[in-house]
């Protein structure tokens, strides 16, 4: 029973830590549920101080989670808070167990919460690239419904909830590389925003190997302005790759690393560009000679460089 509860709590807290703590505590306070016998110390969640703190945080998260890009920034901040919170809640509920079992449940709940949080953050980062806000709100409401249903299953049918978590973990293991690339891109975007707020601008530069490649393919020409970007799905096989974009001889070239190996992609002849300001990332759109358009996420603080970048070389 403690094992099933740790799996379920970890999964739900990874998606909505504050909602999980507040809802369980409120239901205990109002005697709406009878907790499983294994939850020896669940009454701590019904303490007034815990309810007030978790209730305020839950309300803030409910609002933030419905705003495009604000939700991704919120997820980035909670990358470690949710797993630690899930582990602490689980540890406090089963503090009557032997120390070895407490450590086991602590690690298990934290690990499952981190997996759940990672999947949620990667999903929201992808959804935020849609041009309309409705899909973002729909996904957020679906997550709210999942947590509400999951809490019911956790209390009434913990082993069924544990089975759902195990299926999720198997799927997560398959998708883990894509998930962590999205998390890395999200962290890079948030870090750039913080640096921009503190007056420290992003300073992208080309590596020596990249300059050698440009010199070999464009002899006698110097690259124009260089910006640090995150590739979108428009660059097949390089989605969420963090790298540098430069313009040389009217052609755009993208440099990044994938699986610890350098990646170079010549995009094509640029006929025009467009830069749009955003919340967590800005948007740089390249119009190519063949009529296609390639989108990049531009890290914060580079709009002046993007303004120069829009002038293709003659």
GILINCOR-V611972 format. One record per backbone hydrogen bond with DSSP energy under -0.5 kcal/mol. CO is the residue of the C=O (numbers start at 1). NH is the residue of the N-H. If there is no record, write none. Layout:
CO|NH / CO|NH
//
This chain:
1|5 / 2|6 / 3|7 / 4|8 / 5|9 / 6|10 / 7|11 / 8|12 / 9|13 / 10|14 / 11|15 / 12|15 / 12|16 / 13|17 / 16|20 / 17|21 / 18|22 / 19|23 / 20|24 / 21|25 / 22|26 / 23|27 / 24|28 / 25|29 / 26|30 / 27|32 / 27|33 / 28|31 / 33|35 / 36|39 / 38|40 / 39|42 / 41|44 / 42|45 / 43|46 / 44|47 / 47|51 / 48|52 / 49|53 / 50|54 / 51|55 / 52|56 / 53|57 / 54|58 / 55|59 / 56|60 / 57|61 / 58|62 / 59|63 / 60|64 / 61|65 / 63|66 / 64|67 / 66|68 / 67|70 / 67|71 / 68|70 / 69|73 / 70|74 / 71|75 / 72|76 / 73|77 / 74|78 / 76|79 / 78|82 / 80|84 / 81|85 / 82|86 / 83|87 / 84|88 / 85|89 / 86|90 / 87|91 / 88|92 / 89|93 / 90|94 / 92|95 / 93|41 / 94|97 / 98|101 / 98|102 / 99|103 / 100|104 / 101|105 / 102|106 / 103|107 / 104|108 / 105|109 / 106|110 / 107|111 / 108|112 / 109|113 / 110|114 / 111|115 / 112|116 / 113|117 / 114|118 / 115|119 / 116|120 / 117|121 / 118|122 / 119|123 / 120|124 / 121|125 / 122|126 / 123|127 / 124|128 / 126|129 / 127|130 / 133|137 / 134|138 / 135|139 / 136|140 / 137|141 / 138|142 / 139|143 / 140|144 / 141|145 / 142|146 / 143|147 / 144|148 / 145|149 / 146|150 / 147|151 / 148|152 / 149|153 / 150|154 / 151|155 / 152|156 / 153|157 / 157|160 / 157|161 / 158|162 / 159|163 / 160|164 / 161|165 / 162|166 / 163|167 / 164|168 / 165|169 / 166|170 / 167|171 / 168|172 / 169|173 / 170|174 / 171|175 / 172|176 / 175|178 / 175|179 / 176|180 / 177|181 / 178|182 / 179|183 / 180|184 / 181|185 / 182|186 / 183|187 / 184|188 / 185|189 / 186|190 / 187|191 / 188|192 / 189|193 / 190|194 / 191|195 / 192|196 / 193|197 / 194|198 / 195|200 / 196|199 / 199|201 / 207|211 / 208|212 / 209|213 / 210|214 / 211|215 / 212|216 / 213|217 / 214|218 / 218|221 / 225|247 / 227|229 / 227|245 / 228|299 / 229|243 / 230|297 / 231|240 / 232|235 / 234|236 / 235|238 / 238|241 / 241|231 / 241|243 / 242|257 / 243|229 / 244|255 / 245|227 / 246|253 / 247|224 / 248|251 / 250|270 / 251|248 / 252|267 / 252|268 / 253|246 / 254|265 / 255|244 / 256|263 / 258|261 / 261|258 / 263|256 / 265|254 / 265|267 / 268|252 / 269|289 / 272|287 / 274|285 / 276|283 / 282|298 / 283|276 / 284|296 / 285|274 / 285|287 / 286|288 / 286|294 / 287|271 / 287|272 / 288|291 / 292|288 / 294|286 / 295|232 / 296|284 / 296|298 / 297|230 / 297|299 / 298|282 / 299|302 / 302|306 / 303|307 / 304|308 / 305|309 / 306|310 / 308|311 / 310|312
//
